[in-house]
């Protein structure tokens, strides 16, 4: 009976908050949080409505020097609560504000990666299917500012101009991946669909989920008539992004998985629009 009473007393005692204990080492940790949290989300579409996606999420805050640790369960609670509604830049700002509030943090940041599907029509037969794109929402927030970054990875076909020039027959081609991140002026929106379309237009030809024979002929001939180095694609993407007045910052990389080499080649550029 005494042991039962003792157990009952212990169950009624407040549990110690070890993470909130004072720390005397004087080190503010720049980022602490949860990584690779997988949750379903809802992403807004340009054509109205939203689509479901499975996201891989990192959420972190700055930990003040006087706290020993943070409360990891609160990160997941914040993510789950906001995952019940369509997510865009505004919701991410609210999510980070809530994370800062619940965790008593000066700043917070989020990385949310997901697959986004866009229906594409084949160039000759118009056969339709969905092509998947790796997309990214990133947000950073402190007391003074919120910064949102949209990222996409877009596959394109690249045909080598040098190979075409020096060969009697044909030219080698390969798939390349263009990775773009953009930031816009406050209140401006760039939809995933528009950014994908802008990037795809810069390849030797596009990549499609379904191609009939007529389509394959069209894609092959289009690439042959429009040869590009990886440097050409990068410069063309940069020029297109510079031409969009909504964009204040961008980062672009193009990686070509070479078909006649056992290595890839790449080009990279980052720019910020001067006021």
N, C-alpha and C positions, 0 to 999 in steps of 0.2 A: 504493500500500500504506500509506504514511504517513497519508493522508487517511482510509483505512478504519479504521486503528488509532485515530486521533483521534476518529472518530465512535463507535467502540466504547467508548472511555473515557468520552465524554460520556453515552452511554446508561446507563452503570453509576453515574454520579454521582447523588447524591440531588437531587431537584428542590427548588428553593427554595420555601419557604412564605411567599410575599409577604404574604398576608393576616394572618399572625401576627406580622409585623414590628411593632416598637414605634412608638407614635404619641405625640408630645409636645405635642399641642394641648390636652389636658386636657378633651376633650368626650366624655361618655358619650352614645351615641346611644340614644334611648328605644326605638325599634323598627327593626329591619332584618331583611329576610327575603325570602321568595318570595311572589308574588301570582299569582292566577288559574292555579293548578296544577289541571289536570283529571285526575282519577283515578276509577276505579270503586271504590265502597265497598259495604259491607253494613250495612243499618240494621235494628235490632231492631224487630219488630212487637209490638203489644200482644197479639195473638192467638197468640203463640208463633212461633218461627222468625224469619226475617229476609228482607229483600227487597233486591235489588241496585239501586243508583242511581249516576248519574254526578254527581260532586261537583266544585264549583269551590272551591278551598282557598287561603287565605292563612295562612302560618305565619311568625311573627316572634319574635325574641328581643331582649333588651337587650344592646347591645354595649359592654363596658367601655372606658373612655377610653384604656387603654394598648394596645389592639389596633387596628391599622390597618383591618382588615376582618374579615369572617366567612367561613365556608366554606359557600357556597350549596348545593353538592351534598349536604351532610349533611341539609339540610331535606327534600329530595326523598326521600332514603333513608329517613328516619324516616317520612314520609307513606306511602311504598310498603309498608314493613314492616307498619305497623299497618292498612293498608287491606286486608290479606289476611284480616282477622277482623271479625266484627260489631262495630260501633262504637256506643258509648253514653257516658255521662258518665265511667264508670270508665276506659274505654279512652282517652278524651281526656286524662284526668289523667295516665295512664301515658305517653302520647305526648308531652305537654309536659315531663314529668320527663326523658324520654329526650332530647328536644331540648336541654334545659338542660344535661344531662350531656355530650352530644356537643359542644356549642358553648361550654361553660364560661360559661353565662349565669346571671345572677341571676333573671331572669324570662322567661317565654315566653307567647305568646298565639296562639290559633288561631281562624279563622273558616271554617266549612265549610257551604257552601250547596248544596242539592240539591232535586230534584223528588221528591215523595212522592205516591203514588197511593192513593186510598181508593175502594172500590166504594160507589156510592150507588144507592138505589132511588128511582124516580120516585114522587111522592106519591099518584097515583091508580092507575096501572097496575102499579106496582112494577117497571117495566123497569129493568134494571141496566146500569151502565157505570162506568168509572173516571174520577174527577175528580182533576186534578193540583193539588197545593198546593206553593208555594214554602216550603221549610223551612230552618232555620238552626240549627247547633250552634256556640256560641261558648265558648271556654275561656280562662281567665287563671290563671297560676300563678306564685308566687314562693316564697321559702323558708318562708313562714308560712301560706299559704292557697291554695286552689283554688276558683275561681268558675266555675260552669257556667250558661250561659244557653240556653234553648230558644226559638226564634222560629218563627212561622208567619204566612203571609199567606193570608187566607180571603176569597173573594168572597161577597158577599151582595147581595140586591136591596133597594133603598131606594125607598119611595114617599113623595112630598112631602105632608105634612099640610096645608100652606098651599094647594097646588094643588088638593087634594081639597075643601077647605073653600070655596074661592071659585069653583070651576068648576061649570057646570051639567052637564057631561058629562066623566067621566073625571078622571084626574090623572096628572101626568108621573112616571115612575119611571126608575131607572137602576141600573147595577151599581156597587157600592161595594166597596172593598178594605179589610179590617180587618187591620192588622198588630199582632201582639202578641209581646212578649218576656216571659218569666217566669224567675224564679229561685226555688228551693225550699229548704226546710230540709235539712240534711245527711241523707242516707239516704232522702229522699222522692223519688218519681218521678211525673212527669206525662207521660202518653203523648201522642204527637202526635194520635192519634185522639180522645182526650178533650178536648184543647184546641181542636181544630177543631170538635167537636160543641158545646162551650160557646159558641164565637163564632157559629156558624151560627144558633143559637137566638135570637140578639139582632137579626137582620135583620127587615125587613118580610116577607121570604120567603127561601128558599134559592136557590142556583144549582145546576143539574143538567146533567150531560153529555147525557142523553137525555130528551126530553119528547114524549110522544104528545099528541094533541089534548085528551084528558081531563086529562092532567097540566098542560098549558099553562093550561087553564081553572082548575084548582085553584090553581096558583101565582099567577096573575093576581088571583084573588079573595082569596086569602090576603093578598097584599101590600096590596090595596085596603082590607081590613078591619083592617090593622095598619100604618097610615102612620107613618113616622118621619123626623125630621130626622137629619142626620149627628151632631148633638149628642146626640140620643136614643140612637142606637146606641152612641156612645162611653160615655155614662153607664151604659147597661145592661151593657156589657162590663165596665166598671170595677166595678160592683156585684157581678157574678158572680165576678170575680177576688178581690174583697175577701172574698167568702164562702168561699173555699177556704183553709183554715188551713195548708195545705202551702206556700203561696206567700209568700215573704218580700219580693219586689220584682217590679214589673211596669212595662212601658211599653206604651202602647196608642195607636195612631193609626187614624183612619178617614178615608179619602179617597173622595169621591163624584165620579164622572165625569159631570157634569151633562149631561142630555140636551137641555136648552133653553138652555144657555149655552155659550160657547166657553172655559170655564175649569172647573177642579175646585174643590171646597170640602173643607175638612178640619177635624178636631178632634184634639187630642192631650192625653195625660195620662201622667204618670209618678209612681209612688208606691212607698214603701218601708214595710213594716210595722214599726211601732215595737215594741221589745221589751217 
